[in-house]
Amino acid sequence: MSKAIFAVLPLGMYDVLRPALTAAGLPADDLLEPGRSFFELSDDDGPIGFVGVEGTGADRLLRSLVVLPGRKRQGHGGLLVAHAEAVARGGGVERLHLLTTTVADFFRARGYQPAERASAPAAIAETAQFSSLCPGSAAYLLKDLT
Ligand SMILES: CC(C)(COP(=O)(O)OP(=O)(O)OC[C@H]1O[C@@H](n2cnc3c(N)ncnc32)[C@H](O)[C@@H]1OP(=O)(O)O)[C@@H](O)C(=O)NCCC(=O)NCCS
């Protein structure tokens, strides 16, 4: 197996990301909106998975985490989350927030704490995912990066 590497996805180069998100039931119609950064993990066999960070300031949204079929359950999801956290921390982010309808346990195992949606800071509550793209039943979790 070749070494997996991370790269920033150039703006608009979402030909693999977009259908992967759609297939996983995740929002994909706002990728070109400002204030989003997406990262790709790949190796010699091609793309493995993606993760995004949305927003500005101390509180940002972890989003668009997806590992491609056939590449799951090999630690890639955890690597992608750790990469997003490292990039965020390097950019001065203090807390990462997320919504998930399916993999709350995956994030809990990686240090994310469940919280009440009503307690989310305005910068997070005002994101499209919070206000419209994700159903109200999605679990809200956050992690302190400081
Ligand atoms: C969630 C996801 C990114 C995990 O990727 P992965 O590469 O398989 O994850 P890893 O191999 O790093 O970690 C696997 C761990 O997550 C758990 N896990 C993976 N998929 C899971 C699922 N659907 N439900 C619950 N737990 C899951 C496994 O039990 C395993 O636990 P362990 O570390 O205790 O053994 C991947 O399943 C995926 O792309 N899912 C669809 C998109 C999605 O739901 N994204 C999250 C949106 S917020």
The ligand as an SDF file (V2000), in Angstrom:
LIG
                    3D

 48 50  0  0  0  0  0  0  0  0999 V2000
  -17.8300    7.8250    8.8250 C   0  0  0  0  0  0  0  0  0  0  0  0
  -16.7160    7.4600    7.8590 C   0  0  0  0  0  0  0  0  0  0  0  0
  -16.0720    8.7380    7.3500 C   0  0  0  0  0  0  0  0  0  0  0  0
  -15.6980    6.6080    8.6120 C   0  0  0  0  0  0  0  0  0  0  0  0
  -14.6240    6.3660    7.7230 O   0  0  0  0  0  0  0  0  0  0  0  0
  -13.6540    5.1110    7.9550 P   0  0  0  0  0  0  0  0  0  0  0  0
  -12.4630    5.3080    7.1030 O   0  0  0  0  0  0  0  0  0  0  0  0
  -14.4190    3.8530    7.7820 O   0  0  0  0  0  0  0  0  0  0  0  0
  -13.3120    5.2930    9.4890 O   0  0  0  0  0  0  0  0  0  0  0  0
  -12.0730    4.6900   10.2770 P   0  0  0  0  0  0  0  0  0  0  0  0
  -11.6060    3.4640    9.6040 O   0  0  0  0  0  0  0  0  0  0  0  0
  -11.1080    5.7760   10.5800 O   0  0  0  0  0  0  0  0  0  0  0  0
  -12.7760    4.3650   11.6560 O   0  0  0  0  0  0  0  0  0  0  0  0
  -13.6220    3.2770   11.7240 C   0  0  0  0  0  0  0  0  0  0  0  0
  -14.3210    3.3810   13.0350 C   0  0  0  0  0  0  0  0  0  0  0  0
  -15.5220    4.1200   12.8540 O   0  0  0  0  0  0  0  0  0  0  0  0
  -16.6260    3.2740   13.1090 C   0  0  0  0  0  0  0  0  0  0  0  0
  -17.5660    3.5040   12.0300 N   0  0  0  0  0  0  0  0  0  0  0  0
  -17.2870    3.6150   10.7280 C   0  0  0  0  0  0  0  0  0  0  0  0
  -18.4380    3.7780   10.0350 N   0  0  0  0  0  0  0  0  0  0  0  0
  -19.4120    3.7840   10.9470 C   0  0  0  0  0  0  0  0  0  0  0  0
  -20.8150    3.9140   10.8480 C   0  0  0  0  0  0  0  0  0  0  0  0
  -21.4410    4.0600    9.6690 N   0  0  0  0  0  0  0  0  0  0  0  0
  -21.5310    3.9100   11.9880 N   0  0  0  0  0  0  0  0  0  0  0  0
  -20.9070    3.7720   13.1810 C   0  0  0  0  0  0  0  0  0  0  0  0
  -19.5780    3.6130   13.3180 N   0  0  0  0  0  0  0  0  0  0  0  0
  -18.8680    3.6330   12.2100 C   0  0  0  0  0  0  0  0  0  0  0  0
  -16.1300    1.8930   13.0940 C   0  0  0  0  0  0  0  0  0  0  0  0
  -16.8630    1.0880   13.9890 O   0  0  0  0  0  0  0  0  0  0  0  0
  -14.7000    2.0350   13.5490 C   0  0  0  0  0  0  0  0  0  0  0  0
  -14.6590    2.0920   14.9600 O   0  0  0  0  0  0  0  0  0  0  0  0
  -13.3210    1.7310   15.7280 P   0  0  0  0  0  0  0  0  0  0  0  0
  -12.3090    2.7890   15.3730 O   0  0  0  0  0  0  0  0  0  0  0  0
  -13.7140    1.7700   17.1600 O   0  0  0  0  0  0  0  0  0  0  0  0
  -12.9440    0.3890   15.2470 O   0  0  0  0  0  0  0  0  0  0  0  0
  -17.2330    6.6490    6.6610 C   0  0  0  0  0  0  0  0  0  0  0  0
  -17.9520    5.5280    7.1570 O   0  0  0  0  0  0  0  0  0  0  0  0
  -18.1220    7.4240    5.7160 C   0  0  0  0  0  0  0  0  0  0  0  0
  -17.6610    7.9910    4.7380 O   0  0  0  0  0  0  0  0  0  0  0  0
  -19.4450    7.4430    5.9950 N   0  0  0  0  0  0  0  0  0  0  0  0
  -20.4080    8.1300    5.1490 C   0  0  0  0  0  0  0  0  0  0  0  0
  -20.3420    9.6300    5.3000 C   0  0  0  0  0  0  0  0  0  0  0  0
  -20.6310   10.1210    6.7040 C   0  0  0  0  0  0  0  0  0  0  0  0
  -21.5230    9.6540    7.3930 O   0  0  0  0  0  0  0  0  0  0  0  0
  -19.8370   11.1370    7.1200 N   0  0  0  0  0  0  0  0  0  0  0  0
  -19.9860   11.8200    8.3890 C   0  0  0  0  0  0  0  0  0  0  0  0
  -20.8100   13.0460    8.1830 C   0  0  0  0  0  0  0  0  0  0  0  0
  -20.7450   14.1260    9.5630 S   0  0  0  0  0  0  0  0  0  0  0  0
  1  2  1  0
  2  3  1  0
  2  4  1  0
  2 36  1  0
  4  5  1  0
  5  6  1  0
  6  7  2  0
  6  8  1  0
  6  9  1  0
  9 10  1  0
 10 11  2  0
 10 12  1  0
 10 13  1  0
 13 14  1  0
 14 15  1  0
 15 16  1  0
 15 30  1  0
 16 17  1  0
 17 18  1  0
 17 28  1  0
 18 19  1  0
 18 27  1  0
 19 20  2  0
 20 21  1  0
 21 22  1  0
 21 27  2  0
 22 23  1  0
 22 24  2  0
 24 25  1  0
 25 26  2  0
 26 27  1  0
 28 29  1  0
 28 30  1  0
 30 31  1  0
 31 32  1  0
 32 33  2  0
 32 34  1  0
 32 35  1  0
 36 37  1  0
 36 38  1  0
 38 39  2  0
 38 40  1  0
 40 41  1  0
 41 42  1  0
 42 43  1  0
 43 44  2  0
 43 45  1  0
 45 46  1  0
 46 47  1  0
 47 48  1  0
M  END
$$$$
